[in-house]
Amino acid sequence: MPRRTVPLILLYLCALPLQAQDLESVQIHGFVTQGFSSSNNYLSMTSRSGSAQWTEGAISVSNLVPEKLRVGMQLHMYQLGQFGGSNVQVDWASGDYRFNDHLGIRVGKIKTPLGLFNDSQDVDSLFLWVLLPQSMYPVDNRGFDLAELGGELYGRLPLGKRAGSLLFQGHAGYSSIDRNGGYSQQLAQLGLIFPDPPGGKTEGGDLRWQTPCRGLMVGVTVLGQAVDQTGSDGSIHVAPDLGTAYYAQWETGKMYFAGEYWRTPVNPTLTLDTITLYVPLDTRSWYVMGSYYLTKKMDVGSYYSHYVNKAADTTLPENYSKDFVVSGRYNFNAFFTPS
């Protein structure tokens, strides 16, 4: 089935109750974000003199068609310095059928489960942070990490009052690099421009344990991704890698704590005419974060994030990063939240 067909079918299904004037099951959500950066030229923005090239917006619609089937999609646009543009993309578009309270299936362009926040990083209002830890959730390549075209089986297994419950997800599909994202620009700088964005098979699983300790959840994700594409000036090949993510979060009263550790060994091979380049990567990333509600509307917090490529010289700046963030947010109302 052509990749554009799935979103069109889902959009039609979302509109079915509208034809019958039944609006109760339709949900429409959206957001618009305007950012400003100064002091450095981070993420391709010329922000030493101040830059407002940081605009993002999305609108999603979902609908419970029959009793157990929900369909929906989200349209998204962003401009982040040289990334993105005025083009509108389909972030996700899926059909979700729940057999019962413990088992369900999704098909379409589904979100990819990875760590704590990967499948929710497209909704700014959920987070205190202007940017999530960039060692794991790079905003310039979010389009590649966020979703895949495929299917997912998910569910919940109760373990009893003294043991909590297990949440599981298993998925397989195809994901491609964002044509206007960071990976595409890096490849273009090397002279690799492709007629269609490089992509490949994506598969993995996620297991979360909601412990009997109130508010405490721990989990692990396994994710394999491959990338292949050939252009007139060369090719890229990334054999299926196997990355792992371990994470935990604890919510108690006004406090929130979370942490993650990821390891992603990848070995891209780039071919430029007659030259073959091997780019060994063994990335290790982790962060710890915490926040506290000073008042009902005022939330403050901080995180420290660390990244290193163990397959290269870790003393060189391009092979490591350290990120310390302090953030605050005041919720004026349900519709306006500056951070």
C-alpha positions as CSV (number, residue, x, y, z in Angstrom):
1,M,0.0,0.0,0.0
2,P,1.5,3.5,-0.9
3,R,2.7,5.4,2.2
4,R,0.3,8.3,1.6
5,T,-2.8,6.0,1.4
6,V,-2.9,5.2,5.1
7,P,-3.3,8.8,6.3
8,L,-6.0,9.5,3.7
9,I,-8.0,6.4,4.8
10,L,-7.7,7.4,8.5
11,L,-8.7,11.0,7.7
12,Y,-11.9,9.6,6.0
13,L,-12.7,7.4,9.0
14,C,-12.2,10.3,11.4
15,A,-14.9,12.2,9.4
16,L,-17.5,9.4,9.3
17,P,-19.4,10.5,12.4
18,L,-19.4,14.1,11.1
19,Q,-21.6,12.9,8.3
20,A,-24.1,11.6,10.8
21,Q,-23.8,14.8,12.9
22,D,-22.4,12.7,15.8
23,L,-19.6,14.9,17.3
24,E,-19.4,13.4,20.8
25,S,-16.6,10.9,19.9
26,V,-14.4,13.3,17.9
27,Q,-11.5,14.9,19.7
28,I,-9.5,17.8,18.2
29,H,-6.3,19.0,19.8
30,G,-3.6,21.4,18.7
31,F,-0.8,23.7,19.8
32,V,1.4,26.5,18.5
33,T,4.8,27.3,20.0
34,Q,7.1,30.3,19.4
35,G,10.6,30.2,20.8
36,F,13.5,32.6,21.1
37,S,17.2,31.8,21.4
38,S,20.2,34.0,22.3
39,S,23.9,33.9,23.2
40,N,24.9,31.0,20.8
41,N,24.3,29.6,17.4
42,Y,22.7,26.4,18.6
43,L,20.6,24.1,16.3
44,S,21.5,26.1,13.2
45,M,20.0,29.4,14.5
46,T,21.9,32.6,14.2
47,S,21.1,33.4,17.8
48,R,24.2,35.3,18.9
49,S,22.3,38.4,18.1
50,G,18.9,36.8,19.0
51,S,16.8,34.6,16.8
52,A,13.1,33.8,16.7
53,Q,13.5,31.1,14.0
54,W,11.8,28.6,16.3
55,T,8.2,28.1,15.4
56,E,6.2,24.9,15.7
57,G,2.5,23.9,15.5
58,A,0.4,20.8,15.2
59,I,-3.2,19.7,15.1
60,S,-4.5,16.2,15.8
61,V,-8.0,14.7,15.3
62,S,-9.1,11.3,16.6
63,N,-12.4,9.5,16.5
64,L,-13.9,6.4,18.1
65,V,-15.5,4.9,15.1
66,P,-17.1,1.7,16.4
67,E,-16.9,1.1,20.2
68,K,-13.4,-0.5,20.2
69,L,-11.7,1.2,17.2
70,R,-10.1,4.7,17.5
71,V,-8.6,6.3,14.4
72,G,-6.6,9.5,14.3
73,M,-3.8,11.6,12.8
74,Q,-1.6,14.6,13.6
75,L,-0.4,17.2,11.1
76,H,2.7,19.1,12.1
77,M,5.0,21.9,10.9
78,Y,8.2,23.4,12.3
79,Q,10.9,25.9,11.5
80,L,14.0,25.5,13.7
81,G,16.8,27.6,12.1
82,Q,17.7,25.8,8.9
83,F,15.6,22.7,9.8
84,G,12.0,22.1,8.8
85,G,10.2,24.8,6.8
86,S,6.7,25.7,5.7
87,N,5.9,22.1,4.6
88,V,3.2,20.2,6.7
89,Q,4.0,16.6,7.6
90,V,2.0,13.7,9.0
91,D,3.5,13.0,12.4
92,W,1.4,10.0,12.9
93,A,-1.8,8.5,11.5
94,S,-3.1,5.2,13.0
95,G,-6.0,3.0,13.7
96,D,-6.1,1.5,17.3
97,Y,-8.3,-1.5,18.1
98,R,-8.7,-2.7,21.7
99,F,-9.8,-6.3,22.0
100,N,-10.3,-5.8,25.7
101,D,-8.9,-3.9,28.7
102,H,-5.6,-5.8,28.4
103,L,-4.7,-6.1,24.7
104,G,-4.8,-3.9,21.6
105,I,-3.3,-3.4,18.2
106,R,-2.3,-0.3,16.2
107,V,-1.6,0.0,12.5
108,G,-0.6,2.9,10.2
109,K,2.1,5.5,10.9
110,I,2.5,4.6,14.6
111,K,4.7,6.3,17.2
112,T,7.9,4.4,18.0
113,P,8.2,3.4,21.7
114,L,11.7,4.3,23.0
115,G,12.5,5.3,26.6
116,L,10.3,7.6,28.6
117,F,9.4,10.4,26.2
118,N,10.0,9.4,22.6
119,D,6.4,8.7,21.7
120,S,5.2,11.9,23.5
121,Q,7.9,14.4,22.5
122,D,5.7,15.9,19.8
123,V,3.4,17.5,22.4
124,D,5.2,20.5,24.0
125,S,2.6,21.1,26.7
126,L,3.4,17.9,28.4
127,F,6.9,19.0,29.5
128,L,8.4,21.5,31.8
129,W,11.5,21.6,29.6
130,V,11.9,23.8,26.5
131,L,14.1,21.0,25.1
132,L,14.2,17.4,26.3
133,P,17.7,16.0,27.0
134,Q,19.3,16.4,23.6
135,S,21.7,13.5,24.2
136,M,18.6,11.2,23.7
137,Y,15.8,13.3,22.1
138,P,17.5,15.4,19.4
139,V,15.0,17.9,18.2
140,D,16.7,18.3,14.8
141,N,16.1,14.6,14.0
142,R,12.8,14.1,15.8
143,G,11.0,13.2,12.5
144,F,13.1,10.0,12.1
145,D,12.8,8.9,15.7
146,L,9.1,9.7,16.4
147,A,7.2,7.3,14.2
148,E,7.3,4.4,11.7
149,L,4.9,3.0,9.1
150,G,3.9,-0.4,10.5
151,G,2.0,-2.2,13.3
152,E,2.2,-2.6,17.1
153,L,0.7,-5.0,19.6
154,Y,0.4,-3.6,23.1
155,G,-1.3,-4.4,26.4
156,R,-1.3,-4.5,30.2
157,L,-0.8,-7.5,32.4
158,P,-2.0,-7.1,36.0
159,L,0.3,-8.8,38.6
160,G,-1.8,-8.3,41.6
161,K,-2.0,-5.6,44.3
162,R,1.4,-6.5,45.8
163,A,3.3,-6.8,42.5
164,G,1.8,-4.0,40.3
165,S,1.4,-4.5,36.6
166,L,3.4,-4.8,33.3
167,L,2.8,-2.7,30.2
168,F,4.2,-4.1,27.0
169,Q,4.6,-3.0,23.4
170,G,6.0,-4.9,20.4
171,H,6.2,-3.3,17.0
172,A,7.7,-3.6,13.5
173,G,7.7,-1.2,10.5
174,Y,9.6,1.2,8.3
175,S,11.0,4.6,9.2
176,S,12.8,7.2,7.1
177,I,15.0,10.2,7.7
178,D,13.3,13.6,7.7
179,R,14.1,15.3,4.4
180,N,14.5,18.6,6.2
181,G,16.1,17.3,9.4
182,G,19.7,17.2,10.7
183,Y,20.7,13.8,9.3
184,S,19.7,14.9,5.8
185,Q,21.8,18.1,6.1
186,Q,24.8,16.2,7.4
187,L,24.7,13.8,4.5
188,A,24.2,16.7,2.0
189,Q,27.4,18.4,3.4
190,L,29.2,15.2,2.4
191,G,27.7,15.3,-1.1
192,L,25.1,12.7,-0.5
193,I,21.7,13.9,-1.8
194,F,19.0,11.3,-2.4
195,P,15.9,11.4,-4.5
196,D,14.0,9.8,-1.6
197,P,14.9,10.0,2.0
198,P,17.0,7.0,3.3
199,G,15.1,4.6,5.5
200,G,14.8,1.0,6.5
201,K,13.2,-1.6,8.8
202,T,12.4,-0.7,12.4
203,E,11.5,-3.2,15.1
204,G,11.6,-3.5,18.8
205,G,9.7,-3.7,22.1
206,D,9.1,-1.9,25.3
207,L,8.4,-3.3,28.8
208,R,7.3,-1.2,31.7
209,W,6.7,-2.2,35.3
210,Q,4.3,-0.1,37.3
211,T,5.6,-1.2,40.7
212,P,3.5,-1.6,43.8
213,C,5.4,1.5,45.2
214,R,3.0,4.3,44.4
215,G,4.2,6.5,41.5
216,L,7.3,4.4,40.7
217,M,7.7,3.0,37.2
218,V,10.8,1.3,35.7
219,G,11.3,0.0,32.1
220,V,13.5,-1.1,29.3
221,T,13.3,-0.6,25.5
222,V,15.0,-2.6,22.7
223,L,15.1,-1.0,19.3
224,G,16.6,-2.1,16.0
225,Q,16.8,0.2,13.0
226,A,18.3,-0.1,9.5
227,V,18.9,2.6,6.9
228,D,19.7,2.1,3.2
229,Q,19.6,4.4,0.1
230,T,21.5,4.9,-3.1
231,G,21.8,8.2,-5.0
232,S,23.7,9.4,-8.1
233,D,26.8,10.4,-6.0
234,G,26.9,7.6,-3.5
235,S,25.0,5.5,-0.9
236,I,24.4,5.0,2.8
237,H,24.1,1.7,4.5
238,V,23.4,1.1,8.2
239,A,23.0,-2.5,9.2
240,P,20.3,-3.2,11.7
241,D,21.6,-2.0,15.0
242,L,20.3,-3.0,18.4
243,G,19.9,-0.1,20.9
244,T,18.8,-0.4,24.5
245,A,17.2,2.1,26.9
246,Y,16.8,1.7,30.6
247,Y,14.7,4.2,32.5
248,A,12.7,5.0,35.7
249,Q,10.4,7.7,36.9
250,W,8.9,8.5,40.3
251,E,6.0,10.9,41.0
252,T,5.1,11.7,44.6
253,G,3.1,14.7,45.7
254,K,4.6,17.8,44.2
255,M,7.8,16.2,43.2
256,Y,8.9,14.3,40.0
257,F,12.1,12.4,39.3
258,A,13.3,10.6,36.2
259,G,16.4,9.1,34.7
260,E,17.5,7.1,31.6
261,Y,20.5,5.3,30.2
262,W,20.8,4.5,26.5
263,R,23.4,2.6,24.5
264,T,23.2,2.6,20.7
265,P,26.0,0.9,18.7
266,V,25.7,1.9,15.0
267,N,28.1,1.3,12.1
268,P,27.1,3.5,9.1
269,T,28.9,2.9,5.8
270,L,29.0,5.8,3.4
271,T,30.0,5.5,-0.3
272,L,31.1,8.6,-2.1
273,D,31.9,7.8,-5.7
274,T,34.8,5.3,-5.3
275,I,35.5,6.2,-1.6
276,T,34.0,4.1,1.2
277,L,33.8,5.7,4.7
278,Y,33.1,3.7,7.9
279,V,31.8,5.8,10.7
280,P,31.9,3.7,13.9
281,L,29.5,4.9,16.6
282,D,28.9,3.5,20.1
283,T,26.9,6.2,21.8
284,R,26.3,6.1,25.6
285,S,23.8,8.7,26.9
286,W,22.2,9.3,30.3
287,Y,20.4,12.0,32.2
288,V,18.8,12.6,35.6
289,M,16.0,15.2,36.1
290,G,13.7,16.4,38.8
291,S,11.0,19.0,39.2
292,Y,8.8,20.5,42.0
293,Y,5.5,22.4,42.0
294,L,6.1,25.6,44.0
295,T,2.4,26.5,43.6
296,K,-0.5,25.0,41.7
297,K,0.5,26.9,38.6
298,M,4.3,27.3,39.0
299,D,6.6,24.3,38.2
300,V,10.5,24.5,38.4
301,G,13.1,21.8,37.7
302,S,16.5,20.9,36.4
303,Y,18.3,18.1,34.6
304,Y,21.8,17.1,33.7
305,S,22.4,15.1,30.4
306,H,25.6,13.4,29.2
307,Y,26.6,11.9,25.9
308,V,29.8,10.2,24.7
309,N,30.7,8.2,21.6
310,K,32.9,5.4,23.0
311,A,33.9,4.2,19.5
312,A,35.9,7.4,18.8
313,D,38.3,9.8,20.6
314,T,36.3,10.9,23.6
315,T,38.5,13.9,24.1
316,L,37.3,15.6,20.9
317,P,34.3,18.0,21.3
318,E,32.3,16.3,18.5
319,N,32.3,13.0,20.4
320,Y,30.8,14.1,23.7
321,S,28.4,16.6,25.2
322,K,27.3,17.8,28.7
323,D,24.1,19.6,29.2
324,F,22.9,21.3,32.4
325,V,19.4,22.8,32.3
326,V,17.3,24.9,34.7
327,S,13.7,25.5,33.7
328,G,10.5,27.0,35.0
329,R,6.9,27.1,33.8
330,Y,3.9,29.2,34.8
331,N,0.5,27.8,33.7
332,F,-1.7,30.9,33.3
333,N,-4.5,28.7,32.1
334,A,-5.1,25.6,30.1
335,F,-4.3,27.4,26.9
336,F,-1.2,29.5,27.6
337,T,2.0,28.2,29.1
338,P,5.3,30.1,28.9
339,S,8.6,28.3,29.8
